[in-house]
Amino acid sequence: LDKCPNTPMGATVDAMGCPSDSDKDGVYSGIDQCPNTPMGATVDAKGCPMDSDSDGVYNGIDQCPDTPAGAKVDAKGCPMDADGDGVADYLDKCPNTPAGVKVDTQGCPILFEAGKSALVLEGVTFATNSATLDPSSTEILDRLANALQNAQSGAKLEVAGYTDNTGARAHNMRLSQARAESVMKYLVSHGVPAGMMVAKGYGPDFPIDTNATAAGRANNRRVMLKQIK
């Protein structure tokens, strides 16, 4: 005797006359035009899985159901972020940002704090009365080179060198220029486009601390990165 007398036409039934649903999608086998729908996928009246954002991951499984057209997604249907900077690849204008670097909404490294257009390259030092970089400076400059290589195109920066007020002004002007050029050359040798930067020495001008103490003079002997465009 048929225990399911109202089975829809075309549905496959078991020995008791009840329709079967092999993929458990709510559409009976025999009617189901997509009989191998993955578990959890939302289907249409024909039993075929739906994909409202056309990203290749079915509704019901898709954890990001409104992915923009053309965006690459992972197995969960969410936009991919290859460099892990928090900005999806389809929005990321700097897709190879090094790990740990802060980025803006376009995925490009933030070099300057909000409202500022210059930063002191802390830890970049030189041999006494020389433009030769101390070995300890290379780690800082390597990180900076990585960030600059991934910065938005069109940026223009000045590498600015400064000294304290000890010694002859003419010598300090030459020394600060040589130190700025030394930093710029290092960055260029590590992949930063030469056209992105200019080097300029300011000698003892524009001190950021007193020249009356050793600590103050040490602070004034510095290299800065300035955004000029």
N, C-alpha and C positions, 0 to 999 in steps of 0.2 A: 504494500500500500504506500502511496506517495505521501510522505510526511511534510512535503513542502509544495502544496498544490498550486501555489501562485508564482512559481519560478518564472522569471522573465524569459521570453523566447530567445534561444541561442545560447543560454547559459549551460555550461557543463554541470552535470549532476552526479551525485554518488548513488550507491545502490538504494538509498532510501528516497531518492528524488530531490535531494537538497543540493543547491548550487555550491560549487567549490570556488575558492579564491586563493589560488596558489601563491600569489605574491602579497597577500594580505593588504591590498590597497583599497578595498571596499568595492571594487568592480569585479564581477564574477568572471571566472575563467570561461572562455567561449565567447564572451562579449568583449573581454579585455584585449585591446589591440596592442598592449605593451605588457605582456604577462610576466616580465622579469623586473618590474619596477623596484628600485632599492627601498629598503625599509625606511619609513619616515617621510618619503617624498610625497608631496601633494600631487594628486592626479586630476585630470579632467574627466568628463563623462565617458570617454573611451578607455579610461584606465591608463592614459599616458601621462608621464610626469610633466609638470609645468615648470617653466623657468622664466619668471616675469622680467628679470633684468638681463636675460640672455648671456649669462656669464659662464654657462656650462655646468653650473651646480644647481640642482633642482630645488624648487620651493619646498619648504619643510625641512630640508637639510641645510639650506643656505642660511648662514648666520648673519649675512650682510645682504639682505634681499634687494637693496636699492643701489647696487654698484653701478657707477656710470659706464656707459657703453665703451668698450675697448680696453677697460682696465684689466690687467692681469690679476687673477685671484688664486688663492690657495684652495686646498681641498674643502675648506669650510665656506668657500664663496666670498671670502673677505679679501680686499685689495692687498697685494703684496708690498712689502717694504724691504727691499733687498739690503739696504745699508743700515736698517734698524734704527733710524733716526726719528721715528714717529710720524713721518710724512710718507703717505702711500706713493708707490712708484709713479702712478699716473699723474700725480701732482708735483713730484719731486724734480726740481730743476737742477739739482746737484746730487745725482744719484749715487755717488761714491764717497759720501762723507765718512771720514774715519770715526770709529767707535768712540763715544763719549763726548764728541764735539756738539755744543749747543747749536741748534739751527733755527731759522726763522720759519714762517708758515709755508715758504716755498722749498724748504728742505736745504737751504744754503747756510753755511757756517756764519754764526754771529761773531764778528771780530770785535765789535765795539759795544760797550754797554749803552743802554738807552740814553739818548740825549748827548752822547759823547762821540767824538770823531777821532780820538787819539788814544793810544795805550802805550805804556812803558813796557818794553820787553824785559821783564824781570828775569834776572839770572843770566842775561847776555853780557859777558865781561871780556876784557882783553888783557893781554900781557901789558905790563907797565910801559907807558909812553909808546905804545905800539898799536897797530891796527890788526894784529894777529889775534884771532879769537881764542879764548881759553877753551880747552877740551870740554869743560862742563857746559859750555853754551850750546853744543850741538844738539842735545836732546830737546831743548826748548825750540831751537830753530827748525829741527826736523818736524816737530808737531805743527809749527806755524806753516811750514812749507806744505804739509798735507792739507791744512785748512785752506790756504790760499789757492792751491790747485783745484779745490772744489768750490771756491767762491764763485758768485755769479760773474759772468763775463761782463766786461765794461767797467769794472771797478778800477779806480786809479789810486795808488797809494804812494806816500812819501816815506822813505826810510830816513829818519832824521837822527843825526849824531850830535851829541853835546859833551862838553868837558866842564870841569870846574874852572875857577879863575886863577889857578896856579900857573905861573909861567907867562911867556909872551903871548899876546893875543894872536898874532899871526901864526905862531906854531899851533896854538889850540884850534884855530880855524882849519888848518891843514889836517890836523889829527882827527878832528871830528868828521871832516869830509871823508878821510880815508877809512874811518871806522864804519860810517854809514855805507860806503861802497863795499866794504868787506862783508857786511851782513847781506847786502843786496846780492853780491856775487854768490854767496853761499846759497841763498834761496833759489837763485836762477839755476845753479848747478844741481839743485834738488827738485827741479821740475816746474818752478814758478815762472810764468811767462815774463821775459825781461821787459816787455812793453807795458806791463801792469804797474811797474814801480819806477820811481826816480829816487836818487840818493842826494841828500843835502846835509852839509855840516853847518852847525850854528855856533860852534866854539862855546864860549862861556855865556852866551846870551840866553835869556829866558830860563834862569835857574828855577828849580822847584823846591829848593831848600837853601838854608844858609851856607855860605862858603866859609863861615867862621869856625866850623868844627870839622873834624875828620869824617864823621858820619854824614854831615850835610853835604860835604864835597863828594863823598861816594855816591850819594843820591843824585847829585847833579851830573855825574859822569854816567851817561845813559844813552840808550838808543830807543827811539820811539817809532811807532808805526802810525801814520796819519792818513786819514781818508780825505782825498782832495777831489774826488769825483764819485 
